[in-house]
Amino acid sequence: MDNDYDDIPGTYIFDTKRCKEGFHLNRFCKSLDNADNREQFRANPTAYLNQYPMSPEQRQLVEERDWLGMLQVGGNIYYTFKLAVFDGLTMQHVGGLMSDMSVDDFRAMMLDGGRKLEGNQSKKQNQTGR
Amino acid sequence: MARIVAGVGCSHIPSIGAAADKGMEQDPYYQPLFDGYGPAREWIKRIAPDVVILIYNDHASAFSVELINTFVLGVGDQFKPHDEGYGPRNVPDVVGHGELAEHILESLILNEFDMALANEMSVDHGLTVPMTVMFDKPEAWPCKVIPLCVNVIKYPQPTGNRCFNLGKALRKAVESYPEELNVAVFGTGGMGHQLQGERAGLINEEFDQYFLNHLQNSPEELTKLTHLDYLRDAGSEGIELIMWLMMRGAMHSPSEVYRFYHVPMSNTAAGLICFEETV
């Protein structure tokens, strides 16, 4: 089914379908808000990840820290960000990595008022020019 | 009886809490923000609410993907700060008002807003950052807090109109509580921001100003905003603004006493608006 929000460029709405798809991936990320879990994951990432039956693709995206890819297979940013925090990254790092910008460029864009809506509102509009 | 005397709309960006916790308020990046909070802090001291009903969202902290509730009311007597990956924030525990919360919960359900109930839950930056914004760094928070948690992470979020009407029911609940209490309602989150995807970093000041300009006198216009309007124009995380509409719904005739808007704070537009009830 087509959703109206699928027309928003560069945006992965965490709807019921994605929420179900990303269940184990998000549960893994969420577990990192416990200090003992963080220690276990640091000590043995493979064994730790084995506790969460993600799809092979999801597992690979987690291992590669593909922040954009994780969203495309059901990850939610508030969950995946817990993994980023574990890695010592800020939201600017992750924002830059998802939008193919260096963290410095991303920070500069924010200081300049952020990413503009113009050109980022509608895929259809971008294609047809109206 | 208990009365709603004030309403606050307030962003809850985690880096605001981190900056306060590290004593970085005078850092050039943060100084404009904390300077902007000064007048609101003075004002809330004068209002001195006995209880704050704090409308916020949990960011995969107390709640996770196993069970997703649309509306949750914290009826417990104490709520501890959550460990969001850095260890819990070093802020006071939140002390609830169990009795008023029980009353509100029952009143809301009998008025057809079917709340979930939390006897115990941790609270994350969604709740603790607005407390820092308004009350700075006291040894203990100067008022009791009733957490009202709204799902804004998973689509579909409740509509803005639903939140506005829940706010009205919240007012009715508070006003039917016999004890003399001054209650403030905080609606938190926003303003415009998108954390995720290639569009991360989106800020739409025009939307934010439109929202602020209509909140006092024409909130009904804001209740017509659709999910798509928020997700597309305020950013996928900007839909948190529906929680400001719940605050507005709880006020009858608000008078704006203070407003502050600042871009950027982290990846977000930080907004603050303070209302006093005039009836």
Interface residues (C-beta under 8 A of the other chain):
Chain A: D4 Y5 D7 I8 P9 G10 T11 Y12 I13 F14 D15 T16 C19 G22 F23 N26 R27 C29 K30 L32 D33 N34 A35 R38 L68 L71 N76 I77 Y78 Y79 F81 K82 V85 F86 T90 M91 Q92 V94 G95 G96 M98 S99 D100 F106 M109 M110 L111 G113 G114 R115 K116 L117 N120 Q121 S122
Chain B: S15 H59 A60 S61 S64 V65 E66 I68 H82 D83 E84 G85 Y86 G87 I153 K154 Y155 P156 Q194 L195 Q196 G197 E198 R199 A200 G201 L202 I203 N204 E205 E206 F207 H227 L228 L231 R232 D233 S236 E237 V263 P264 S266 N267 A269
